[in-house]
Amino acid sequence: MPKIVVIAHNIRSTFNVGSIFRTCEGFGVERLILSGYTPYPDLSLCREAPNCALIDGEITRDDQRLPHIREKITQQIHKTALGAESLVPFEYHEAPPLDELRQLGYRIAALEQAANSTNLRDYSAPDRIALLLGEEVDGIAPEWLALADDIIEIPMFGQKESFNVSVAAGIAL
């Protein structure tokens, strides 16, 4: 089974984050990296997932956010994660740690519609893959897309141009 890391960068919706947690748990994802302005749950919830509470590479359970903000975000994520947020090892970084992942042998695959993308059906995933997800409306910013090793796209057959980010994560996984 391949080693999979999911990177959720600049996801606005706590409900999408919760759904991504649940999907990652169901697929046995090694870890979930939340970055940019993506909301993240209370770090103390990580007690069941060893070494999961990482903030920019430092193991911590000392959440510095104001308690009422931390609690509200955690409750919203829990509505769709249903406990997966305490089972999936996660990290928070201001920027996706792509170089660190490459050094660990991961290939960075951005899930995005682009002129040079590969259809998901035709993509052969490597043994170690980091799946980069982007913002709900605008997708992955060009500067991050340029740093990806691969760009993969989910084919669309309806009238809408894209799937919800959490649904797209599930399809790609």
N, CA, C and O of each residue as an XYZ file, in Angstrom:
692
protein
N       0.843     -1.183      0.000
C       0.000      0.000      0.000
C       0.890      1.249      0.000
O       1.856      1.318      0.759
N       0.570      2.232     -0.845
C       1.406      3.438     -0.902
C       1.289      4.263      0.375
O       0.287      4.198      1.088
N       2.337      5.041      0.648
C       2.301      5.985      1.767
C       1.740      7.286      1.217
O       2.246      7.838      0.240
N       0.686      7.765      1.863
C      -0.009      8.952      1.369
C      -0.053     10.023      2.449
O      -0.403      9.762      3.600
N       0.313     11.238      2.044
C       0.153     12.427      2.868
C      -0.798     13.336      2.101
O      -0.678     13.472      0.883
N      -1.734     13.954      2.797
C      -2.628     14.929      2.171
C      -2.279     16.299      2.731
O      -2.110     16.465      3.939
N      -2.173     17.277      1.838
C      -1.899     18.660      2.225
C      -3.131     19.484      1.869
O      -3.489     19.592      0.696
N      -3.775     20.061      2.869
C      -4.942     20.918      2.653
C      -4.494     22.360      2.865
O      -4.350     22.816      4.000
N      -4.277     23.066      1.773
C      -3.734     24.425      1.839
C      -4.820     25.461      1.540
O      -5.493     25.400      0.512
N      -4.970     26.404      2.458
C      -5.921     27.510      2.312
C      -7.361     27.050      2.077
O      -8.068     27.600      1.234
N      -7.781     26.045      2.825
C      -9.176     25.607      2.794
C      -9.924     26.474      3.803
O      -9.517     26.555      4.962
N     -10.990     27.110      3.391
C     -11.708     28.028      4.282
C     -12.699     27.323      5.211
O     -12.798     27.676      6.386
N     -13.412     26.359      4.714
C     -14.527     25.761      5.439
C     -14.082     24.726      6.472
O     -13.376     23.771      6.151
N     -14.509     24.936      7.709
C     -14.233     23.946      8.751
C     -14.919     22.620      8.428
O     -14.419     21.553      8.784
N     -16.060     22.692      7.756
C     -16.787     21.468      7.414
C     -16.038     20.670      6.345
O     -16.016     19.440      6.389
N     -15.434     21.359      5.400
C     -14.590     20.663      4.421
C     -13.378     20.038      5.105
O     -12.990     18.917      4.779
N     -12.782     20.756      6.046
C     -11.628     20.213      6.775
C     -12.038     18.954      7.527
O     -11.318     17.956      7.506
N     -13.188     18.993      8.188
C     -13.671     17.816      8.904
C     -13.904     16.638      7.985
O     -13.565     15.502      8.317
N     -14.479     16.911      6.836
C     -14.715     15.852      5.854
C     -13.404     15.283      5.326
O     -13.297     14.077      5.099
N     -12.418     16.131      5.130
C     -11.099     15.670      4.679
C     -10.462     14.794      5.755
O      -9.856     13.772      5.433
N     -10.587     15.173      7.018
C     -10.093     14.325      8.113
C     -10.731     12.936      8.037
O     -10.044     11.916      8.106
N     -12.051     12.920      7.894
C     -12.769     11.638      7.889
C     -12.372     10.789      6.691
O     -12.195      9.577      6.818
N     -12.233     11.409      5.544
C     -11.812     10.699      4.340
C     -10.394     10.157      4.505
O     -10.116      9.015      4.139
N      -9.502     10.976      5.055
C      -8.122     10.525      5.290
C      -8.093      9.325      6.230
O      -7.327      8.386      6.013
N      -8.909      9.350      7.257
C      -8.952      8.233      8.202
C      -9.433      6.967      7.492
O      -8.876      5.887      7.691
N     -10.453      7.106      6.677
C     -11.004      5.959      5.964
C     -10.035      5.329      4.981
O     -10.075      4.120      4.756
N      -9.170      6.134      4.397
C      -8.201      5.628      3.421
C      -6.840      5.311      4.047
O      -5.917      4.906      3.341
N      -6.709      5.490      5.347
C      -5.444      5.164      6.006
C      -4.310      6.101      5.650
O      -3.151      5.691      5.593
N      -4.642      7.363      5.409
C      -3.619      8.359      5.080
C      -2.649      8.479      6.255
O      -3.054      8.514      7.417
N      -1.371      8.540      5.924
C      -0.308      8.596      6.932
C      -0.394      9.841      7.808
O      -0.259      9.755      9.028
N      -0.621     11.004      7.182
C      -0.809     12.238      7.936
C      -1.469     13.283      7.062
O      -1.402     13.236      5.834
N      -2.110     14.228      7.731
C      -2.779     15.342      7.077
C      -2.034     16.607      7.472
O      -1.851     16.895      8.654
N      -1.612     17.350      6.471
C      -0.928     18.617      6.721
C      -1.900     19.735      6.378
O      -2.380     19.831      5.248
N      -2.184     20.575      7.360
C      -3.052     21.734      7.179
C      -2.141     22.947      7.105
O      -1.239     23.101      7.929
N      -2.374     23.812      6.119
C      -1.470     24.954      5.969
C      -2.213     26.194      5.508
O      -3.371     26.140      5.093
N      -1.501     27.319      5.595
C      -2.099     28.595      5.225
C      -3.177     28.967      6.227
O      -2.977     28.842      7.436
N      -4.323     29.426      5.727
C      -5.407     29.798      6.642
C      -6.389     28.654      6.893
O      -7.488     28.884      7.398
N      -6.008     27.444      6.552
C      -6.855     26.282      6.829
C      -7.062     26.147      8.339
O      -6.089     26.120      9.093
N      -8.322     26.060      8.790
C      -8.553     25.868     10.226
C      -8.122     24.481     10.676
O      -8.191     23.521      9.909
N      -7.679     24.382     11.918
C      -7.260     23.085     12.457
C      -7.868     22.898     13.844
O      -8.106     23.873     14.557
N      -8.122     21.637     14.230
C      -8.763     21.375     15.521
C      -7.810     21.559     16.695
O      -6.607     21.751     16.521
N      -8.378     21.496     17.886
C      -7.625     21.581     19.135
C      -6.502     20.551     19.117
O      -6.735     19.370     18.859
N      -5.304     20.998     19.387
C      -4.142     20.113     19.328
C      -4.200     18.992     20.355
O      -3.589     17.943     20.155
N      -4.920     19.194     21.447
C      -5.000     18.147     22.468
C      -5.782     16.932     21.976
O      -5.694     15.865     22.585
N      -6.542     17.065     20.893
C      -7.292     15.934     20.342
C      -6.380     14.885     19.731
O      -6.818     13.778     19.416
N      -5.137     15.228     19.569
C      -4.193     14.319     18.918
C      -3.657     13.237     19.830
O      -2.830     12.434     19.399
N      -4.091     13.188     21.054
C      -3.501     12.241     22.005
C      -3.574     10.796     21.538
O      -2.741      9.981     21.933
N      -4.559     10.462     20.701
C      -4.683      9.084     20.231
C      -3.838      8.804     18.993
O      -3.647      7.648     18.618
N      -3.345      9.834     18.376
C      -2.521      9.669     17.178
C      -1.111     10.142     17.516
O      -0.872     11.349     17.563
N      -0.178      9.236     17.750
C       1.163      9.605     18.218
C       1.854     10.633     17.328
O       1.831     10.541     16.101
N       2.460     11.601     17.979
C       3.265     12.626     17.307
C       2.500     13.417     16.259
O       3.093     13.902     15.296
N       1.199     13.552     16.433
C       0.460     14.213     15.368
C       0.358     15.711     15.549
O       0.148     16.425     14.568
N       0.496     16.210     16.745
C       0.312     17.633     16.967
C       1.603     18.383     16.679
O       2.383     18.683     17.582
N       1.806     18.674     15.427
C       3.017     19.373     15.011
C       2.653     20.757     14.491
O       1.749     20.904     13.668
N       3.349     21.745     14.966
C       3.200     23.099     14.451
C       4.551     23.472     13.865
O       5.531     23.634     14.593
N       4.597     23.604     12.558
C       5.847     23.900     11.851
C       6.996     23.022     12.323
O       8.096     23.506     12.590
N       6.723     21.712     12.423
C       7.763     20.748     12.722
C       8.039     20.504     14.196
O       8.846     19.637     14.531
N       7.395     21.239     15.077
C       7.615     21.067     16.515
C       6.430     20.327     17.120
O       5.282     20.732     16.939
N       6.710     19.238     17.844
C       5.638     18.506     18.512
C       5.135     19.359     19.671
O       5.917     19.788     20.519
N       3.826     19.602     19.702
C       3.247     20.433     20.751
C       1.799     20.051     20.994
O       1.105     19.598     20.084
N       1.359     20.230     22.193
C      -0.057     20.114     22.509
C      -0.524     21.427     23.156
O      -1.611     21.504     23.728
N       0.318     22.442     23.049
C       0.031     23.744     23.632
C      -0.545     24.642     22.546
O       0.194     25.312     21.825
N      -1.852     24.648     22.439
C      -2.544     25.418     21.410
C      -2.608     26.881     21.846
O      -3.184     27.190     22.889
N      -2.026     27.773     21.063
C      -1.918     29.184     21.425
C      -3.132     30.026     21.031
O      -3.183     31.212     21.355
N      -4.105     29.438     20.344
C      -5.276     30.221     19.946
C      -6.145     30.538     21.162
O      -6.110     29.817     22.159
N      -6.914     31.605     21.078
C      -7.835     31.941     22.159
C      -8.802     30.780     22.363
O      -9.284     30.205     21.387
N      -9.094     30.423     23.615
C      -9.916     29.237     23.883
C     -11.255     29.215     23.155
O     -11.644     28.173     22.627
N     -11.976     30.349     23.115
C     -13.294     30.335     22.467
C     -13.174     30.130     20.952
O     -14.056     29.523     20.344
N     -12.118     30.620     20.349
C     -11.899     30.412     18.913
C     -11.527     28.959     18.654
O     -12.072     28.324     17.752
N     -10.602     28.438     19.444
C     -10.173     27.041     19.318
C     -11.364     26.094     19.470
O     -11.517     25.155     18.689
N     -12.202     26.342     20.473
C     -13.352     25.473     20.728
C     -14.367     25.530     19.596
O     -14.892     24.497     19.182
N     -14.647     26.724     19.092
C     -15.621     26.864     18.006
C     -15.132     26.144     16.750
O     -15.888     25.404     16.121
N     -13.881     26.360     16.391
C     -13.319     25.708     15.201
C     -13.325     24.196     15.372
O     -13.678     23.465     14.447
N     -12.936     23.731     16.544
C     -12.893     22.288     16.805
C     -14.285     21.680     16.710
O     -14.446     20.603     16.134
N     -15.295     22.349     17.265
C     -16.673     21.845     17.195
C     -17.153     21.763     15.750
O     -17.800     20.789     15.363
N     -16.841     22.778     14.958
C     -17.273     22.775     13.560
C     -16.585     21.662     12.771
O     -17.231     20.983     11.972
N     -15.298     21.472     12.983
C     -14.577     20.392     12.297
C     -15.153     19.043     12.712
O     -15.314     18.149     11.882
N     -15.465     18.898     14.006
C     -15.989     17.628     14.523
C     -17.326     17.243     13.885
O     -17.622     16.056     13.752
N     -18.139     18.231     13.488
C     -19.451     17.931     12.898
C     -19.343     17.026     11.683
O     -20.225     16.201     11.447
N     -18.285     17.169     10.917
C     -18.118     16.305      9.740
C     -17.021     15.268      9.923
O     -17.045     14.227      9.266
N     -16.061     15.532     10.804
C     -14.981     14.559     11.027
C     -15.442     13.392     11.896
O     -14.948     12.274     11.756
N     -16.389     13.658     12.793
C     -16.958     12.628     13.675
C     -15.906     11.798     14.406
O     -16.015     10.575     14.490
N     -14.895     12.472     14.929
C     -13.864     11.790     15.709
C     -12.592     11.482     14.947
O     -11.571     11.164     15.557
N     -12.631     11.569     13.635
C     -11.427     11.285     12.837
C     -10.317     12.287     13.131
O      -9.142     11.992     12.915
N     -10.680     13.465     13.619
C      -9.670     14.483     13.927
C      -8.762     14.061     15.078
O      -7.681     14.624     15.250
N      -9.187     13.079     15.865
C      -8.319     12.580     16.933
C      -7.614     11.284     16.537
O      -6.850     10.726     17.325
N      -7.867     10.810     15.329
C      -7.260      9.559     14.862
C      -6.216      9.754     13.773
O      -5.286      8.958     13.647
N      -6.370     10.802     12.996
C      -5.449     11.059     11.883
C      -4.325     11.975     12.365
O      -4.599     13.081     12.831
N      -3.075     11.542     12.265
C      -1.965     12.438     12.613
C      -2.013     13.688     11.731
O      -2.120     13.592     10.508
N      -1.935     14.854     12.364
C      -1.960     16.079     11.566
C      -0.918     17.067     12.034
O      -0.414     17.008     13.156
N      -0.614     17.982     11.121
C       0.346     19.052     11.376
C      -0.247     20.343     10.859
O      -1.116     20.334      9.987
N       0.223     21.451     11.398
C      -0.105     22.742     10.823
C       1.192     23.452     10.453
O       2.133     23.497     11.244
N       1.232     24.003      9.252
C       2.365     24.804      8.776
C       1.806     26.056      8.105
O       0.738     26.013      7.494
N       2.520     27.158      8.218
C       2.085     28.363      7.509
C       2.106     28.137      6.006
O       1.222     28.614      5.293
N       3.098     27.422      5.523
C       3.214     27.090      4.095
C       3.404     25.577      3.971
O       4.007     24.958      4.849
N       2.901     24.982      2.901
C       3.086     23.535      2.735
C       4.572     23.171      2.710
O       5.339     23.792      1.974
N       4.989     22.189      3.490
C       6.414     21.816      3.567
C       6.827     20.880      2.422
O       7.210     19.734      2.657
N       6.746     21.371      1.207
C       6.989     20.531      0.031
C       8.422     20.016     -0.027
O       8.644     18.850     -0.352
N       9.397     20.867      0.283
C      10.801     20.422      0.250
C      11.056     19.316      1.266
O      11.750     18.343      0.971
N      10.494     19.466      2.461
C      10.647     18.445      3.503
C      10.055     17.112      3.026
O      10.650     16.053      3.227
N       8.902     17.176      2.407
C       8.263     15.953      1.913
C       9.091     15.306      0.804
O       9.224     14.083      0.755
N       9.641     16.123     -0.078
C      10.502     15.584     -1.146
C      11.727     14.886     -0.555
O      12.128     13.820     -1.022
N      12.310     15.490      0.465
C      13.477     14.886      1.116
C      13.131     13.541      1.743
O      14.001     12.684      1.899
N      11.871     13.356      2.100
C      11.411     12.084      2.665
C      10.978     11.101      1.576
O      10.498     10.006      1.870
N      11.154     11.504      0.317
C      10.860     10.604     -0.795
C       9.460     10.702     -1.363
O       9.050      9.834     -2.134
N       8.709     11.745     -1.000
C       7.352     11.909     -1.517
C       7.365     12.677     -2.835
O       8.167     13.590     -3.032
N       6.481     12.297     -3.712
C       6.246     13.026     -4.954
C       5.026     13.911     -4.705
O       4.009     13.428     -4.207
N       5.110     15.182     -5.039
C       4.028     16.134     -4.795
C       3.085     16.125     -5.992
O       3.488     16.435     -7.113
N       1.827     15.765     -5.746
C       0.810     15.735     -6.803
C      -0.278     16.740     -6.453
O      -1.006     16.562     -5.477
N      -0.386     17.788     -7.246
C      -1.409     18.809     -7.040
C      -2.693     18.357     -7.726
O      -2.667     17.910     -8.873
N      -3.804     18.475     -7.029
C      -5.105     18.130     -7.595
C      -5.728     19.421     -8.100
O      -6.266     20.212     -7.326
N      -5.648     19.621     -9.406
C      -6.048     20.905     -9.986
C      -6.323     20.756    -11.475
O      -5.779     19.873    -12.138
N      -7.175     21.636    -11.987
C      -7.412     21.695    -13.426
C      -6.379     22.640    -14.029
O      -6.282     23.805    -13.642
N      -5.621     22.128    -14.967
C      -4.578     22.941    -15.599
C      -4.318     22.414    -17.004
O      -4.651     21.274    -17.327
N      -3.722     23.259    -17.827
C      -3.431     22.869    -19.210
C      -2.508     21.657    -19.271
O      -2.608     20.849    -20.194
N      -1.620     21.525    -18.306
C      -0.642     20.432    -18.326
C      -0.970     19.318    -17.324
O      -0.084     18.572    -16.908
N      -2.246     19.211    -16.943
C      -2.627     18.184    -15.965
C      -2.772     16.815    -16.626
O      -2.963     16.702    -17.837
N      -2.676     15.781    -15.791
C      -2.884     14.398    -16.215
C      -4.237     13.955    -15.686
O      -4.562     14.192    -14.522
N      -5.015     13.320    -16.526
C      -6.301     12.783    -16.105
C      -6.063     11.786    -14.975
O      -5.163     10.951    -15.062
N      -6.857     11.869    -13.928
C      -6.710     10.972    -12.778
C      -6.726      9.505    -13.202
O      -6.002      8.686    -12.635
N      -7.535      9.177    -14.180
C      -7.620      7.787    -14.665
C      -6.300      7.294    -15.253
O      -6.004      6.100    -15.219
N      -5.517      8.214    -15.788
C      -4.256      7.855    -16.444
C      -3.046      7.994    -15.520
O      -1.924      7.672    -15.910
N      -3.273      8.468    -14.311
C      -2.168      8.737    -13.384
C      -1.783      7.470    -12.634
O      -2.635      6.776    -12.080
N      -0.509      7.184    -12.626
C       0.017      6.047    -11.878
C       0.725      6.597    -10.638
O       1.816      7.159    -10.731
N       0.097      6.428     -9.491
C       0.629      7.006     -8.255
C       1.902      6.294     -7.814
O       1.993      5.069     -7.893
N       2.882      7.062     -7.350
C       4.118      6.464     -6.826
C       3.877      5.841     -5.448
O       2.786      5.960     -4.890
N       4.885      5.186     -4.910
C       4.767      4.556     -3.592
C       4.613      5.572     -2.463
O       4.001      5.278     -1.437
N       5.164      6.753     -2.654
C       5.031      7.834     -1.669
C       4.492      9.057     -2.401
O       5.133      9.591     -3.306
N       3.317      9.483     -1.998
C       2.686     10.616     -2.669
C       2.135     11.601     -1.650
O       1.557     11.208     -0.636
N       2.320     12.883     -1.933
C       1.726     13.957     -1.139
C       0.716     14.649     -2.044
O       1.085     15.293     -3.026
N      -0.559     14.512     -1.705
C      -1.645     15.076     -2.503
C      -1.949     16.479     -2.006
O      -2.384     16.660     -0.869
N      -1.719     17.471     -2.857
C      -1.922     18.875     -2.511
C      -3.305     19.323     -2.964
O      -3.643     19.248     -4.145
N      -4.104     19.795     -1.996
C      -5.444     20.326     -2.260
C      -5.415     21.828     -2.052
O      -4.674     22.325     -1.204
N      -6.218     22.558     -2.822
C      -6.219     24.006     -2.704
C      -7.567     24.581     -2.351
O      -8.545     23.865     -2.142
N      -7.587     25.877     -2.292
C      -8.749     26.671     -1.916
C     -10.009     26.254     -2.671
O      -9.952     25.860     -3.836
N     -11.149     26.351     -1.984
C     -12.421     25.918     -2.553
C     -12.792     26.645     -3.847
O     -13.261     26.010     -4.791
N     -12.595     27.940     -3.904
C     -13.036     28.715     -5.072
C     -11.947     28.826     -6.139
O     -12.196     28.553     -7.314
N     -10.759     29.220     -5.735
C      -9.697     29.501     -6.702
C      -8.708     28.366     -6.906
O      -7.834     28.464     -7.767
N      -8.823     27.300     -6.143
C      -7.915     26.166     -6.310
C      -6.529     26.449     -5.757
O      -6.362     27.234     -4.824
N      -5.552     25.804     -6.344
C      -4.162     25.944     -5.902
C      -3.536     27.152     -6.594
O      -3.601     27.280     -7.816
N      -2.935     28.029     -5.809
C      -2.308     29.233     -6.361
C      -1.180     28.847     -7.313
O      -0.501     27.844     -7.093
N      -0.974     29.638     -8.374
C       0.055     29.321     -9.371
C       1.446     29.073     -8.788
O       2.177     28.216     -9.285
N       1.822     29.813     -7.741
C       3.161     29.628     -7.169
C       3.322     28.254     -6.519
O       4.426     27.711     -6.508
N       2.250     27.684     -5.980
C       2.310     26.337     -5.402
C       2.185     25.286     -6.489
O       2.816     24.231     -6.423
N       1.372     25.577     -7.483
C       1.201     24.650     -8.607
C       2.532     24.445     -9.333
O       2.846     23.338     -9.771
N       3.301     25.513     -9.454
C       4.604     25.430    -10.125
C       5.590     24.540     -9.368
O       6.544     24.036     -9.961
N       5.376     24.342     -8.082
C       6.277     23.529     -7.267
C       5.885     22.050     -7.224
O       6.611     21.228     -6.665
N       4.750     21.721     -7.810
C       4.290     20.327     -7.805
C       5.075     19.499     -8.819
O       5.481     20.000     -9.868
N       5.279     18.231     -8.490
C       5.919     17.310     -9.432
C       4.936     16.864    -10.506
O       5.304     16.670    -11.665
N       3.687     16.705    -10.102
C       2.629     16.266    -11.012
C       1.386     17.104    -10.749
O       1.162     17.575     -9.634
N       0.587     17.280    -11.784
C      -0.719     17.917    -11.635
C      -1.734     16.915    -12.165
O      -1.671     16.494    -13.320
N      -2.665     16.544    -11.303
C      -3.683     15.584    -11.725
C      -5.057     16.239    -11.663
O      -5.325     17.094    -10.818
N      -5.906     15.820    -12.571
C      -7.223     16.426    -12.723
C      -8.295     15.351    -12.752
O      -8.130     14.302    -13.375
N      -9.392     15.630    -12.070
C     -10.546     14.735    -12.098
C     -11.412     15.155    -13.280
O     -11.805     16.318    -13.367
N     -11.719     14.230    -14.194
C     -12.557     14.606    -15.335
C     -13.972     14.973    -14.878
O     -14.533     14.336    -13.986
N     -14.527     15.990    -15.492
C     -15.885     16.452    -15.183
C     -16.771     16.193    -16.397
O     -16.369     16.449    -17.533
N     -17.964     15.692    -16.155
C     -18.880     15.383    -17.252
C     -20.174     16.177    -17.178
O     -20.943     16.186    -18.139
N     -20.429     16.838    -16.069
C     -21.637     17.642    -15.916
C     -21.380     19.082    -16.308
O     -20.400     19.390    -16.987
N     -22.266     19.957    -15.878
C     -22.148     21.369    -16.213
C     -21.248     22.141    -15.248
O     -20.706     23.185    -15.610
N     -21.088     21.644    -14.043
C     -20.229     22.324    -13.076
C     -18.765     22.112    -13.464
O     -18.419     21.120    -14.106
N     -17.923     23.047    -13.071
C     -16.514     22.999    -13.458
C     -15.642     22.192    -12.511
O     -14.550     21.762    -12.882
N     -16.124     21.982    -11.274
C     -15.281     21.266    -10.317
C     -16.128     20.628     -9.221
O     -17.306     20.943     -9.058
N     -15.493     19.719     -8.472
C     -16.112     19.107     -7.305
C     -15.766     19.922     -6.065
O     -14.806     20.693     -6.068
N     -16.545     19.749     -5.012
C     -16.193     20.275     -3.706
C     -14.829     19.701     -3.331
O     -14.531     18.557     -3.674
N     -14.002     20.467     -2.641
C     -12.632     20.045     -2.339
C     -12.583     18.753     -1.533
O     -11.707     17.919     -1.765
N     -13.500     18.571     -0.596
C     -13.470     17.337      0.194
C     -13.922     16.137     -0.635
O     -13.422     15.027     -0.448
N     -14.856     16.354     -1.540
C     -15.290     15.286     -2.449
C     -14.150     14.939     -3.406
O     -13.878     13.765     -3.661
N     -13.491     15.964     -3.929
C     -12.359     15.739     -4.836
C     -11.252     14.949     -4.141
O     -10.633     14.074     -4.747
N     -11.005     15.259     -2.873
C      -9.989     14.508     -2.117
C     -10.365     13.039     -2.051
O      -9.515     12.169     -2.244
N     -11.631     12.756     -1.778
C     -12.093     11.375     -1.707
C     -11.971     10.648     -3.028
O     -11.578      9.482     -3.065
N     -12.304     11.324     -4.108
C     -12.186     10.711     -5.437
C     -10.721     10.414     -5.744
O     -10.390      9.331     -6.226
N      -9.854     11.371     -5.468
C      -8.428     11.193     -5.773
C      -7.800     10.089     -4.927
O      -6.980      9.315     -5.419
N      -8.186     10.020     -3.663
C      -7.612      8.988     -2.796
C      -8.081      7.612     -3.217
O      -7.701      6.615     -2.602
